[in-house]
Amino acid sequence: MNPNQFDDLSDLSMLELFQVEAETQAALLTAGLLELERTPGAEAQLERLMRAAHSLKGAARIVNLHVAERVATRWRIVLWPRSVAL
């Protein structure tokens, strides 16, 4: 689903909005992981990846997709272990 194909996202269901959000965050995670591969240990990049995973987790929670929420939580832990203590 391409968010640009909609003039007004208010016509979408919550699940459709989740799909748009998931695709957006997945693209950010993919690009970020590729960048991290080129620049290992880049803390700013790790933080961006953690934020994308956190956004995906929140979106999954809103639509009660518990498996997706748990996967996104694990991504956060792997990407940013210090966030577990926050």
Summary of the structure (lengths in Angstrom):
residues: 86
radius of gyration: 14.0
end to end distance: 33.7
largest distance: 41.3
contacts: 220
relative contact order: 0.13
helix: 81%
strand: 0%
